[in-house]
Amino acid sequence: MINKRLLVKTLLAHVDENSFYDKKQQISLDTKEGKAKFLKHICALSNSNPENNSYLVIGVEDEENKIGGVDFYDDSKIQNLIDSYLENPPKILYENIPFPRLPKHKVIGLVTISPIQKVTFLKRAIWKYVKGKTFYRRGSNSMSTLGKFELKSTNKDTVEAIEKKASNNVELTLDAVFDFFNRHQNGFNPKYKVFNEQFVLCWAGIKKKAGDKTFYSRVDIELINEQVRLFYSVLDEVKIEFNSRSFIITEYVFIKINELSDYYPLEKTVINFKDNGKLDIVNELLFQPPQFNKKDLYHILNNCNALIDKLKKKVPLEAHELIEIKEVPTNYMICILNNIPNTLQKLQEAKLFLRELEDQTAYLKYKDALRVLRKVNF
């Protein structure tokens, strides 16, 4: 079993990017340009490695290999993007790798591209890349062609040696468990469970009661064997269940409009541990957007716009407005879910101003709102 943290360290130990791995400080999948560049990297790495895995490491500064990290990314639909735009799409896996020196909310993103022994190319145009374009790697550079491309295997032995070097052992596993418990003290109730005598799972969170429901907030879940963070939340309410074969996470979203509030189930994630040393993760979207009175929503929307306008003009917020600004991202999200026109643009425009606030609660809720909207395909 590969220790993904050790794998990242081993990849970064190479002097520079090459034809089987690339590194980026960050990626953006919110724009056509960002999606196009991501597709280019996946296509190029796949075509240059027909018989071995290839890797894209995200959250590393290019020049000095400095590990800066990125936000936890949990979009289970990223494979859909690959399948939609690429002919002969490779299977990819995006994993969040925690590093001890990074803040809790930061990870290194590791994209693993599985070999398919077929030429991958764009089946649809996107951004400035035309239909039919084929990307490939030459050293650390991505090249392109519209003509015939021949697959060549040149990295198989090198990648196998790197993956073997990154294999797990008992010492690494125990160190990781102790590290997890040391990072989750002071009310976070860290726990672990061994599944099938092979997989060690650690989780932690602040336990809370809401009526007859028991939730955990600020939840962190890691698969210790591979050093992969499976789940992380700052603001969500999460229900945790498990049996001898599975670990089940159900996310809830707390939504409040005026005096009306409730917990709405967002998504269920089931991690199934198998006897053959493998696991699979199944996601089920549960969210049914609550519908509210349109007149009330327009009133709330206007209030949100007024608060953001004050931030734009650098007008200090009054005491009650500092409380109200924390709910602006959630209120924008509710308006989007209720099909109020142009609200998504308003939410995106608010990002810069919310990020500059001394109290980061509103900005965290902004990122949480985008995550919910991404899951429900708005």
C-alpha positions in Angstrom: 0.0 0.0 0.0 1.5 3.3 -1.1 2.0 6.1 1.5 0.8 9.1 -0.5 2.7 11.6 1.7 5.9 9.7 1.2 5.1 9.5 -2.5 4.7 13.3 -2.8 8.0 13.8 -1.0 9.7 11.3 -3.3 8.3 13.0 -6.4 9.5 16.4 -5.2 12.9 15.0 -4.6 13.3 14.9 -8.4 15.2 17.9 -9.5 12.4 19.1 -11.8 9.1 18.1 -13.4 9.4 15.5 -16.0 7.3 13.4 -18.4 5.6 11.4 -15.6 4.9 14.2 -13.1 4.0 17.8 -13.0 3.5 20.2 -10.1 1.4 23.3 -9.8 0.9 25.9 -7.1 -2.9 25.7 -7.6 -5.5 24.9 -10.2 -8.8 26.6 -10.9 -11.8 24.6 -12.1 -14.2 27.6 -11.8 -13.4 29.0 -15.3 -13.1 27.7 -18.8 -9.4 28.6 -18.9 -8.7 26.8 -15.7 -10.6 23.7 -16.8 -8.8 23.7 -20.2 -5.4 23.9 -18.6 -6.2 21.1 -16.2 -7.4 18.9 -19.1 -4.2 19.7 -20.9 -2.1 18.4 -18.0 -4.1 15.2 -17.7 -4.1 14.6 -21.4 -0.3 15.2 -21.7 0.6 13.0 -18.7 -1.7 10.2 -19.9 -0.2 10.1 -23.4 3.4 10.1 -22.1 2.8 7.2 -19.7 0.8 4.5 -21.4 2.1 1.7 -19.0 2.5 3.4 -15.6 0.8 5.9 -13.3 1.6 9.5 -13.7 1.1 12.3 -11.2 0.1 15.9 -10.8 1.1 17.5 -7.4 -0.9 20.6 -6.5 0.1 23.1 -3.7 3.8 23.4 -4.4 5.6 26.5 -5.5 7.4 25.8 -8.8 10.7 27.5 -8.2 11.8 26.3 -4.8 9.6 23.2 -4.3 8.1 25.0 -1.3 5.0 23.1 0.1 2.4 25.8 0.5 -0.8 23.7 0.3 -4.2 24.3 -1.1 -7.8 24.0 0.3 -9.3 20.6 0.8 -11.0 19.6 -2.4 -13.8 17.1 -2.4 -15.6 17.3 -5.7 -16.4 13.7 -6.6 -17.5 14.8 -10.1 -14.0 15.7 -11.3 -13.9 12.5 -13.4 -17.0 13.8 -15.2 -15.0 16.8 -16.5 -12.4 14.4 -17.9 -15.0 12.1 -19.5 -16.9 15.1 -21.0 -13.9 16.6 -22.9 -11.4 13.8 -23.5 -11.6 11.0 -26.0 -10.2 7.8 -24.4 -10.3 9.5 -21.0 -7.9 8.1 -18.3 -9.2 7.3 -14.8 -8.0 9.8 -12.4 -8.0 10.1 -8.6 -7.8 13.4 -6.7 -6.6 12.9 -3.1 -6.0 15.4 -0.3 -2.6 14.7 1.4 -2.1 16.3 4.9 1.3 17.5 5.9 2.2 18.2 9.5 3.6 21.7 8.9 0.6 22.9 7.0 -2.4 24.6 8.6 -5.3 22.2 9.4 -7.4 23.4 6.5 -4.5 23.1 4.0 -3.4 19.9 2.1 -1.4 18.9 -0.9 -3.5 17.8 -3.8 -2.3 14.6 -5.6 -3.9 13.6 -8.9 -3.1 10.1 -10.0 -3.6 9.3 -13.7 -4.0 5.6 -14.5 -2.5 4.2 -17.7 -4.8 3.2 -20.5 -2.5 2.5 -23.5 -4.7 4.6 -25.8 -4.1 8.0 -27.2 -6.1 10.7 -25.4 -7.2 13.8 -27.2 -9.8 16.6 -27.0 -13.2 15.5 -28.3 -14.6 19.0 -27.7 -13.1 22.5 -28.0 -12.5 24.3 -24.8 -11.1 27.8 -24.3 -8.4 28.2 -27.0 -7.9 24.5 -27.5 -9.5 23.1 -30.6 -11.3 19.8 -31.0 -8.9 16.9 -31.8 -5.8 18.4 -30.2 -3.5 15.9 -28.5 -1.2 16.9 -25.7 2.0 15.0 -24.6 5.0 15.7 -22.4 8.5 16.3 -23.6 10.6 16.5 -20.4 9.0 19.1 -18.2 7.1 20.8 -21.1 3.6 20.0 -22.5 3.5 19.9 -26.3 0.6 19.5 -28.6 -0.3 18.2 -32.1 -3.3 17.8 -34.3 -1.7 14.9 -36.2 -1.2 11.3 -35.5 0.5 10.5 -32.2 2.4 7.4 -31.3 2.4 6.2 -27.7 5.8 5.3 -26.2 6.6 3.8 -22.8 9.7 5.3 -21.3 9.0 5.7 -17.6 7.6 2.4 -16.4 10.7 1.2 -14.5 11.4 4.6 -12.9 7.8 5.1 -11.7 7.7 1.5 -10.3 10.9 2.2 -8.3 9.4 5.5 -6.9 6.2 3.8 -5.9 8.1 0.9 -4.2 10.1 3.4 -2.3 6.9 5.0 -1.1 5.4 1.8 0.2 4.0 1.8 3.8 5.3 0.1 6.8 4.3 -0.4 10.5 6.5 2.4 11.7 5.0 5.0 9.3 1.5 3.8 10.2 2.0 4.2 14.0 3.8 7.5 13.6 0.8 8.8 11.6 -1.7 7.6 14.2 0.2 9.4 17.0 0.5 12.5 14.8 -3.2 12.6 14.2 -4.0 12.3 17.9 -1.5 15.0 18.8 -3.1 17.4 16.3 -6.7 16.7 17.5 -6.8 17.4 21.2 -8.8 19.9 23.3 -12.3 18.5 22.7 -11.9 16.9 19.3 -12.3 13.4 20.6 -9.8 11.6 18.2 -10.6 7.9 17.6 -9.3 5.2 15.3 -10.6 1.9 13.9 -9.0 -0.9 12.0 -11.0 -2.4 9.2 -10.3 -5.9 7.8 -7.1 -6.0 9.8 -5.6 -3.8 7.0 -7.0 -0.3 7.0 -6.4 2.2 9.9 -8.9 5.0 9.9 -8.7 8.0 12.2 -11.4 10.6 12.8 -12.0 13.6 15.1 -14.6 16.2 15.6 -16.5 18.3 18.2 -19.6 16.4 19.3 -22.8 18.4 19.5 -26.5 17.8 20.0 -29.3 19.4 18.0 -32.6 18.2 19.3 -32.7 14.4 18.9 -29.7 14.4 16.4 -26.0 14.0 17.2 -23.6 15.8 15.0 -19.9 16.4 14.8 -18.4 19.7 13.6 -14.9 20.5 12.4 -14.6 16.9 11.4 -11.3 15.5 10.1 -11.1 11.9 8.7 -7.8 10.3 7.5 -7.0 7.0 6.0 -3.7 6.5 7.9 -2.3 3.7 5.7 -2.1 6.0 2.7 -1.9 9.3 4.5 -4.9 10.6 2.7 -7.5 13.0 4.1 -10.9 11.6 3.2 -13.0 14.4 4.7 -12.5 17.8 6.3 -15.0 20.4 7.3 -14.8 23.7 9.2 -18.5 24.5 9.5 -20.5 21.5 8.5 -22.6 19.3 10.8 -21.6 15.7 10.2 -23.2 12.4 11.3 -20.8 9.5 11.6 -21.7 5.8 11.6 -19.6 2.6 11.0 -19.8 -1.2 11.1 -17.2 -3.9 10.6 -17.0 -3.3 6.8 -17.9 0.3 6.2 -17.5 3.9 7.5 -20.4 6.2 6.7 -20.4 10.0 6.7 -23.5 12.1 6.2 -23.1 15.8 5.8 -25.8 18.3 6.8 -26.2 21.9 5.9 -27.6 24.3 8.5 -29.9 26.9 6.7 -31.6 29.8 8.4 -33.9 32.4 6.9 -35.3 34.9 9.3 -36.6 32.7 12.2 -36.8 29.5 10.1 -33.9 27.1 10.4 -33.2 23.5 10.0 -30.5 20.9 9.2 -30.7 19.6 5.6 -28.9 16.4 4.5 -26.4 17.2 1.8 -24.4 14.1 0.9 -23.7 10.6 2.1 -20.3 9.1 1.7 -19.8 5.4 2.3 -16.3 4.0 2.5 -16.4 0.2 1.9 -13.3 -1.9 2.9 -12.8 -5.1 0.9 -11.0 -8.3 1.7 -8.6 -7.9 -1.3 -6.8 -4.9 0.3 -8.8 -2.4 -1.7 -11.6 0.1 -0.8 -14.2 2.0 -2.7 -15.9 5.2 -1.9 -19.5 5.8 -2.9 -21.1 9.2 -2.8 -24.9 9.8 -2.8 -26.3 13.3 -3.1 -29.2 13.8 -0.7 -29.8 17.5 -0.9 -33.2 18.9 -1.7 -33.0 22.7 -1.8 -35.5 24.3 0.6 -37.9 26.7 -1.1 -38.7 30.0 0.5 -41.0 32.9 -0.2 -39.6 34.9 -3.1 -40.6 38.3 -1.6 -38.6 37.5 1.6 -35.6 36.3 -0.5 -35.4 39.5 -2.5 -35.5 41.5 0.7 -32.6 39.4 2.1 -30.8 39.7 -1.2 -31.0 43.5 -1.2 -29.6 43.5 2.4 -26.7 41.3 1.3 -25.9 43.5 -1.6 -26.0 46.6 0.6 -23.5 45.0 3.0 -21.1 44.1 0.2 -21.4 47.6 -1.3 -20.3 49.0 2.1 -17.2 46.7 2.0 -16.5 47.8 -1.6 -16.5 51.5 -0.5 -14.5 50.7 2.6 -17.3 52.0 4.8 -17.0 50.5 8.4 -19.7 48.1 9.3 -21.8 48.7 12.4 -22.0 46.1 15.2 -25.2 44.4 14.0 -23.8 44.4 10.4 -20.7 42.6 11.5 -23.0 39.8 12.7 -25.1 39.9 9.5 -22.1 39.8 7.1 -21.3 36.3 8.4 -24.6 35.0 6.9 -24.2 36.7 3.5 -22.6 33.7 1.7 -25.3 31.3 3.0 -28.0 33.8 2.1 -26.7 34.2 -1.5 -26.5 30.4 -1.7 -30.2 30.1 -0.7 -31.2 32.7 -3.3 -29.2 30.7 -6.0 -30.9 27.5 -5.0 -34.3 29.3 -5.3 -33.4 30.5 -8.8 -33.1 34.2 -8.0 -31.3 35.7 -11.1 -27.7 36.9 -11.1 -27.1 35.8 -7.5 -24.2 33.5 -8.3 -22.3 36.4 -9.8 -23.0 38.4 -6.7 -21.6 35.6 -4.5 -18.5 35.4 -6.6 -17.9 39.1 -6.5 -18.2 39.1 -2.8 -15.2 36.8 -2.4 -12.5 39.5 -2.4 -14.2 41.6 0.2 -15.1 38.7 2.5 -11.5 37.4 2.4 -10.2 40.8 3.6 -12.4 40.8 6.8 -10.5 40.3 10.1 -13.1 37.7 11.2 -12.7 34.9 8.6 -16.1 33.3 9.4 -17.8 34.9 6.4 -15.0 33.8 4.1 -15.1 30.2 5.4 -18.9 30.3 4.8 -18.3 31.6 1.3 -16.1 28.6 0.5 -18.6 26.3 2.1 -21.4 27.8 -0.1 -19.4 27.2 -3.3 -18.7 23.6 -2.2 -22.5 23.0 -1.7 -23.4 24.6 -5.0 -20.7 22.6 -6.9 -22.1 19.4 -5.4 -25.6 20.2 -6.6 -24.4 21.3 -10.1 -25.4 25.0 -10.0 
